[in-house]
Structure formats: C-alpha cells, structure tokens
C-alpha cells in the first residue's frame, strides 16, 4: 500500500432520484484497504451500465447510502490481502457484477450461483468502479490480456457477459432467427455473437443511430421498437427495460419460440392473451445476473472471435453526464468512463 494514494475521488449515490436531479455526487474517500482474499485494483476504465442508471434513479434500491456504482471494470492489481495468492500485483484484471456467493447453498452446489440468496454485487452491495480504486475478491475477478484496450474491454464485463447468458437462455436453434428489442451496449455485442454462430438477426429499437449500427454490424433488418419483424422469430431477447414490449415480442415468436428478458429492472408488463402470446409452447424466461462460468465462457468467445465494441468515451469527471446520455439514448454502443488522465 506504500505507493497507493491515501484518498481518491469517487462518485456516489446519496439520494436516488431522476437523473435530471443529478443523484450522483463526486466526493473524496479513503482508498480501500484489501483484506483476506481481496485485491486492490487501480481502475483504468469502467463501462456505464443501465443498471447504474436504475441504481441512481432508485428503480434499484441502493443497499447503503453513498454507494459507488460501476461493475464493468478494467484495472491493474496494486495490492492484495494476506490470503490472496492466485493473482499477483501488477496483473491486469476485470471486475464484473457478481462480487461473491456463499458457495454452500443448493443453488451454488448445482452450478446456479447466480441464484444464490446470499450473493452480493459490485456497485450495489459493495462499492464499484466509479472510483479511482476498488477492492474485489480474487475468486471473482478475471485475468485480462495486457495489450487489450481498457475502454473497449470494459463493456465485455457486464454488457457482454449478461448478453451471452441472455442468448443462452433464449435457446436460439442453430441457424435460427433472433429478434433483439433495444440495441445498446449489451445488445450490440450479443448480436455479433449470434451472427458469428450463423443466426439471422432482426433488431427493433427506437433510436435511429442504434438501428444504423445494427445494420453496420450485419443484422438483417433494423426497425422501430413496436414494429413487427419481417419474419417469425425462433427466439427473442428483450434488452429494453420496457414491459409493454413483452407482448409485442411474444407475438413475433414462431411456435415453440423463447423470449429472454435480460434486464434487472423491467416496467410493468400489460396483461397477456394466452392464445396470442403463449399458446403453441412459447416461453418467457428471465435472466438473473450470471455465473463465473458464463463470464469465462463469454470472455473465451471474445478472445477467439474479436468483437467490434462500439463505445462512447467520457472522462472520469463526466460520470453524471454519461448516465444522463444513457437515459436519453444518446450513446452509441456502450458508454465508458476512461480513467487515462487525471490525478489519483
């Protein structure tokens, strides 16, 4: 800890509210001191997730006052606790949403640690990456290539991972037709994974720039959020946190199709009609966080099939502006806080 600053800048959520009220506040805080199996990570970049917006606005209730958001972190290990031996100082790592699990409940034991009732999360239960440093358990971080650009790598650690799990939950058949509703950070990565697997992808989203990006990436069509796709869908993923799109997506499914809902927050779903929306074995599946196996699986795919990561960069002191732009759909791809310059 000798070479690490005693204090750091951090963005915190003290009083959640509409983003226009600026619920994020920049403060000075002591640099965390790693204990047990924790690593102290100096942050290089942190992507901005819509979950951070839900936390700031109160849709996702903060676990404690003054929470530091952010859970898509790329950084370097600068110190470690006394029991941390797997990852050495100087290593480059990624810190993601899943912070810890109990390891002993029936969900953990069957490989469903994302459902662990005692799980904790980065940037919600514990302070996250909207700060110059954060601490994380070495068992829940991921080694990263030293030569990977931090701003382009950061979105992989949630947008990529959760999109990958959502795609798996959607049960897309080989060579099938996938519909994507909403086309932000996670969706534009998921679409590329599906396309690489031979799928035909149709995108429905309200933002014109997002539709243009979808076509640039090779999607077969891109239209408005409420528009019917040009052909029935074998599977669909809802990334937009808009419950009224659930019956829209279900209506677009082929017989036996599956709708996967990727977000942690969703506005109310209107009543469904059984014959129109669910009959013929159509299925709705939620997505809850991710497992470490999901993360390792996706990062391996990304390493073998380099993805085009579209980012909109912000400096560390523009975190509140970045969240406002995410809220207003002014971001192409993923918003990323780039820590490349500025004092500790």
N, C-alpha and C positions, 0 to 999 in steps of 0.2 A: 504493500500500500504506500510505500515511501514516495513513489513517482506519480501518484494519483492525487489530483486536487482534493482539498477537503470539502469543498462545496461545488455545487453545479446548478445550472439553470434547468428548470423542469416546468412543463405545462401541466396544470392540474384542473380537475373539475370540482369546484367547490359547491356551486349552486346550479344544478342542471336546469336547463330551460331552452326555449327556441334559440337556434343558432344565431339569430339576429341580435339576441341579448348578450352575446359573447360569453358563454358559460365557461370557456377556457381562460385560465389566468396564468401568466408567467411568474414564477417565484424562484427564490434561491433556496436550496435544500442541501443537507449534508449528503455527500456521496455514500451510497450504501456500503456496508462492510459485509463481505461474504462470510457465511457460517456453514458448518457441516459440509455438504457436498455442493455448495453454491459456487458459481463463477461470477466474478465481476467483469462485465462487458462494457467496453467503451463503444458507444454507438456510432456507426458510420452512416447509416440510413435507416429510416423507419417508414414503411408504407402506411398510408391512411386508409383505414377500412370503414365501411359504412357502419360496422358495429361500434366504432369510436364515436360516430355521429349519434347513434342511438344512446350511447352512454352519456354524451354531453347534453343531449336534449331530454334525458330522463325516461326514454322508452325502455331502456335497460337500466334498472336502478343501480347506482353505484353501491359497492359493498361497504365503502367507507368514505368519509369526507376527504377531499383532496386527492382523489385517485389520479394517478398519471396514466393516461390512455396509451395505446400502441402495442401491437403484438405481431408485427411483421418486421423483425429487427435483424439487421446485419451489423456485426461488430467484431472487435478483437478482444480476446481474453487478456486482462491486465493483472488479475489477481485471482486467487481461489481460496476456498475454505479449507480447513485442516483435513477433511475427509474426501476431498475431490482429487482424484488421481487419474481419471480417464482422459481428460482434456488438459493440455498443458498451456501455460502462459504463452502468449504470442499467437495462439491458434485463432483462425477465423471461424466464426460460428454464426448460425441463425437461431433466433429465439422466436418461437411461434405461440399460438393461442393457448395450447394446453400446457399448463405450468406444473401440475402434479396430479397424481391419483393415489388412492390408498394402496393399491396392489393386492388387496386381500378379499375384496367383496366378490360376489358371484359374477358381476359384470367384468371386473378386471381379470378374474381367473378364466373366463371363457373368451378373452380377447376382445371384449367390448368396453375397453377402458374409457371411451368417450361417454359412456352412460354411468360412470362411477358417481354415486351420490355424494362422495367427498372430494370430487375433482375440484381443482382451482385453476384460474385462468389469468394469463398475463394481461395487464392493462384493465383488469376488473377486480379480481381478488387481491392481486399484488401489483405494484407499480410497474408500468410498462415502458415503452421506448420513446415517448415524447420527452425524453430527458437525455442528458449527456452520457449517463451511465445507468445500467440496471443490473440487478443480480438475478441469476436463474440457476436452477438445479441442473447439474451437468447431464443427468439422465434424460432430460427433456429438451436438450439443445441438439443442433445438427451441424456436423462439420461441413464447411463450405470451401470451394476452391479459392485459393489465394488470388487468382487472376480474374475472378468474376467481378463485374462492375456492381458495386453495392446498390445504387438506385434501381438497377434493373433486376437484381436478385431479390430485394426485399419483398416485392409483391408475391413471389412464389411461396412465401412462408405462411400465408393465410389464403389469399385470393386463389393461388394455385392449388394448395392442399385441399381446401374446402370444396373448390370446384371439382377436383378429382374425386373426392368422396361423393359429391352430388351426382357426378356422372356414373359412378359405380352403382349408386342407389337407383338411378333411372333405368337400369337394366337394358341399356341400348343393345339390340342384337347386332351381330356382325353385319356391316354394310347397311345398317338401318338409317332411318330418317329421324333426326333430332331437332326439336324446336327449343329455342332459348328465348326466354322472356326477360328483358333487361339485358344491357350489354355494357357493363362496367368492368372493373378490374378483374373480378373472378371469371366472368363470362367470356372475356376475350381470350383468356388462357385456356379455359375449358373447351371452347370451340376448336382451338388448334389441336388439342389432344384428340378430340373426336374426329376431326378431319384427318389427322395422321393415321387414325385407325380405320379409315375408309368410309366414314359416315357422310351423309349429305346433311347439311346444317342450314336451318332457316332461323332467322333472328327477327324477333318482334320487340321493338323498343321505341320509346317516344323521342329520343334525341337524334336529330339528323346526323350529327357528327359520329355518333355511335353506329348508326346504320352504314355510313360511309366506311368506317373502319371494318365492320363485319364483311363487307364486300371485298375490301382490300385483302383481308386475310383468307379469302377463298370460300366464304359462305355462299350458299346457292341463292339466297334471297335475303332481303332486309326490308322490313316494313314497320308500320305503326304498331304500338303495343296491343291494340284491340283488333288488329287485322287478322283474318284467318290466313294461315299459311297456304301456299299453293298446292299442297298435297297433305294427306293424313300423316300424322306423326306416330312413329313407333314409340318414342319416348320424348319427354319434355322436362326442362329444368326451369324453375321459376327463381330467378335471382332478384328481381324487383320485389321490395317488401310491400307489395300491393295485393291484399287479399281478394279484391274484385277480379284479379286476373286468374284466380284458381278455376272458376267455372269456364272461363274463356279457354284456358289451356286444356282442360279436360274435354271440352267439346271438340278440340282439334285432334285428339288422340284416336289412333286406329284401335280396333278391337284388341284387347289384351295389352294396351299401352300403359305406361307408367309415368306419372308426374312426380318429380322430385322437387321438394321445396327447400332451397338452400339456405335461407336466411335464419338468423337467430331471432329476428323480430318480424312479424307479419301483421298488417292491419286486418280487421275482421273480414272473414270470408262470408259472402252472402249465401243464402240458402241454396243447396244443390238439388237438382232434379235427378232422381235415381236413374230413370230411363235414359236421359240425355247425357248425364255426366259420369255415371259409374257402372251402368249395366255393360254387359259384354266383357266383364273382368278387367275393367280399367281400374287402376290402382293409384292411390295418393300416398307418398312416403315423405316423411320429414327427414331432415339431416341435422344431427346434433353433434357439433364440434367435430373432432377427428381423433383417430388413434395415432400413435407414433408409427405404426406400420403404414398407415395412409401417407404420412409425411415422407417416410423413407421411400415408399413406392413411387410417389409422385416426383420426388427430387431425382430419383434414378431415371425416370422417364425424361425429365427435363434435361438431365445431363446427356442422355443419348440422343435426344431429339431437340436441339436448341430451339426455344420458343421465341417468337417475336414479342417482346414485352414493351407495350406502349405505356409511357409514363409521362406525367406532368410534374415537373420538379418544383419544389418550394424550399426556401431556406428554413432553417430551424425556427427563426423568429416569425415565420408566416404560418404557423400551425393553425391558428384560428381562421385565417383566410382559406387554407386548404380544406378544412372541414366545411366552410361555407360554400366553396365551389363544388364539393362532393354533393352537398344537399341540393344545390341548384342544377346538377347535371352539367356543370361547366368543365368537367375533367375528361380528357381523352385517355382511355385505359385506366391506369392507376395513378393516384396522387402519391407523391413520395416526398418526405422530408429528407433533404440532403444535408448532412452534417459536415460537409467537406471543409467548411470555413467557419471561423468564429472561435471565441475563447471557451475554455472549459468552464 
